[in-house]
Amino acid sequence: MGKINRICIIGAGHMGEAIAGGMISCSGILPENITVTARTRASLDRIAAKYPGISVSSDNAAAARGADLAVIAVKPWQTEAVAKEIGPALDYGHCTVASVAAGVSFRELSDWLRKGEEVPALARIIPNTAIALGQGTTFIAWQGVTADVCGEISGIFRKMGTVIAVGEEMMAEGTALASCGIAYGLKYIDAAIKGGIALGFGEKEARDIVISTMKGALALLETNGTMPQQEIDKVTTPGGYTFKGLSAMEECGFSEAVRQGLLKSV
Ligand SMILES: NC(=O)c1ccc[n+]([C@@H]2O[C@H](COP(=O)([O-])OP(=O)(O)OC[C@H]3O[C@@H](n4cnc5c(N)ncnc54)[C@H](OP(=O)(O)O)[C@@H]3O)[C@@H](O)[C@H]2O)c1
């Protein structure tokens, strides 16, 4: 048995649920070892029904007591209150506190969780929602966590997809590219489906065609080890249909729009 046995997840929203689901279905964590909290009965009932055996509670401090890993998965502006609520219940001798809140720094977390001289080992973890399917991309930064605990927590998240360890200074950039990025990828797919409908396909048909085309595009990159432009060059004849389509997209500012979206989300 490793050092992380009991896990509490404070917040049962999109991210809290995705993490709980990924831990159970991908990382082999027993539901009995996870407690999830939320404010409302409806959220607790939803989680309890979806993951039989999991514990749910509206009492954050009680859920945190005895945890080896406390994951704070509430909105950034709710994090301070939650940290101050669970801190006194946690034993910093064995508990690592992980925050998934975008933009909440180690300095803030340390201030909110500090008990006299004592601060807990901290992780900032930014996954994206695909972790529930074992296909997430998760950025992790560490502060004061021992190598074996880093390895164990990384291992849990690696079973839910790709893990990228970074210094805290790159967390915002990682959040933009991978966490917000999942929405940006879906935005292209959404636009392509709407374009497919404009071309005369039904909505479901267009959705299936775009998904299958995206899978093919990703397979080309992964199998060939190429960069996208290399694959684009293979299908683009000057003056041809693809060339005309790409030119129209760029005239409308496609690449610059994506770049600006990424820069603005840091
Ligand atoms: N969504 C993403 O893709 C994503 C990616 C990376 C990081 N994050 C980060 O994840 C965090 C959560 O985002 P989200 O999208 O999951 O938000 P969300 O869907 O709104 O969920 C927030 C959850 O927190 C619960 N909550 C709020 N205050 C609480 C309290 N005092 N005690 C216990 N539970 C409380 C809410 O309970 P009720 O359900 O009962 O209201 C809700 O279940 C954010 O800080 C965000 O920056 C999100």
PDBQT file of the ligand as one rigid body, heavy atoms in Angstrom, charges set to zero:
ROOT
HETATM    1  N1  LIG A 301     -14.075  22.576 -15.593  1.00  0.00    +0.000 N 
HETATM    2  C1  LIG A 301     -12.830  22.442 -16.053  1.00  0.00    +0.000 C 
HETATM    3  O1  LIG A 301     -12.582  22.028 -17.201  1.00  0.00    +0.000 OA
HETATM    4  C2  LIG A 301     -11.652  22.775 -15.160  1.00  0.00    +0.000 A 
HETATM    5  C3  LIG A 301     -10.359  22.446 -15.589  1.00  0.00    +0.000 A 
HETATM    6  C4  LIG A 301      -9.282  22.695 -14.732  1.00  0.00    +0.000 A 
HETATM    7  C5  LIG A 301      -9.505  23.301 -13.505  1.00  0.00    +0.000 A 
HETATM    8  N2  LIG A 301     -10.765  23.628 -13.145  1.00  0.00    +0.000 N 
HETATM    9  C6  LIG A 301     -10.989  24.243 -11.830  1.00  0.00    +0.000 C 
HETATM   10  O2  LIG A 301     -11.832  23.362 -11.114  1.00  0.00    +0.000 OA
HETATM   11  C7  LIG A 301     -12.550  24.128 -10.149  1.00  0.00    +0.000 C 
HETATM   12  C8  LIG A 301     -13.991  23.663 -10.168  1.00  0.00    +0.000 C 
HETATM   13  O3  LIG A 301     -14.530  23.955 -11.445  1.00  0.00    +0.000 OA
HETATM   14  P1  LIG A 301     -15.853  23.234 -11.940  1.00  0.00    +0.000 P 
HETATM   15  O4  LIG A 301     -15.975  23.521 -13.384  1.00  0.00    +0.000 OA
HETATM   16  O5  LIG A 301     -15.844  21.823 -11.490  1.00  0.00    +0.000 OA
HETATM   17  O6  LIG A 301     -16.949  24.079 -11.101  1.00  0.00    +0.000 OA
HETATM   18  P2  LIG A 301     -18.448  23.652 -10.810  1.00  0.00    +0.000 P 
HETATM   19  O7  LIG A 301     -18.939  22.677 -11.807  1.00  0.00    +0.000 OA
HETATM   20  O8  LIG A 301     -19.214  24.911 -10.570  1.00  0.00    +0.000 OA
HETATM   21  O9  LIG A 301     -18.342  22.875  -9.408  1.00  0.00    +0.000 OA
HETATM   22  C9  LIG A 301     -18.047  23.495  -8.207  1.00  0.00    +0.000 C 
HETATM   23  C10 LIG A 301     -18.427  22.528  -7.111  1.00  0.00    +0.000 C 
HETATM   24  O10 LIG A 301     -17.987  23.075  -5.867  1.00  0.00    +0.000 OA
HETATM   25  C11 LIG A 301     -19.012  22.820  -4.911  1.00  0.00    +0.000 C 
HETATM   26  N3  LIG A 301     -18.849  23.782  -3.831  1.00  0.00    +0.000 N 
HETATM   27  C12 LIG A 301     -18.877  25.122  -3.871  1.00  0.00    +0.000 A 
HETATM   28  N4  LIG A 301     -18.637  25.647  -2.663  1.00  0.00    +0.000 NA
HETATM   29  C13 LIG A 301     -18.451  24.593  -1.829  1.00  0.00    +0.000 A 
HETATM   30  C14 LIG A 301     -18.180  24.457  -0.464  1.00  0.00    +0.000 A 
HETATM   31  N5  LIG A 301     -18.044  25.530   0.325  1.00  0.00    +0.000 N 
HETATM   32  N6  LIG A 301     -18.042  23.234   0.043  1.00  0.00    +0.000 NA
HETATM   33  C15 LIG A 301     -18.175  22.131  -0.742  1.00  0.00    +0.000 A 
HETATM   34  N7  LIG A 301     -18.430  22.180  -2.057  1.00  0.00    +0.000 NA
HETATM   35  C16 LIG A 301     -18.583  23.400  -2.590  1.00  0.00    +0.000 A 
HETATM   36  C17 LIG A 301     -20.292  22.977  -5.658  1.00  0.00    +0.000 C 
HETATM   37  O11 LIG A 301     -21.336  22.349  -4.947  1.00  0.00    +0.000 OA
HETATM   38  P3  LIG A 301     -22.839  22.276  -5.505  1.00  0.00    +0.000 P 
HETATM   39  O12 LIG A 301     -22.778  21.365  -6.693  1.00  0.00    +0.000 OA
HETATM   40  O13 LIG A 301     -23.600  21.651  -4.404  1.00  0.00    +0.000 OA
HETATM   41  O14 LIG A 301     -23.214  23.673  -5.826  1.00  0.00    +0.000 OA
HETATM   42  C18 LIG A 301     -19.931  22.280  -6.972  1.00  0.00    +0.000 C 
HETATM   43  O15 LIG A 301     -20.173  20.898  -6.865  1.00  0.00    +0.000 OA
HETATM   44  C19 LIG A 301     -12.367  25.587 -10.501  1.00  0.00    +0.000 C 
HETATM   45  O16 LIG A 301     -11.530  26.205  -9.542  1.00  0.00    +0.000 OA
HETATM   46  C20 LIG A 301     -11.690  25.583 -11.846  1.00  0.00    +0.000 C 
HETATM   47  O17 LIG A 301     -10.756  26.644 -11.996  1.00  0.00    +0.000 OA
HETATM   48  C21 LIG A 301     -11.860  23.369 -13.927  1.00  0.00    +0.000 A 
ENDROOT
TORSDOF 0
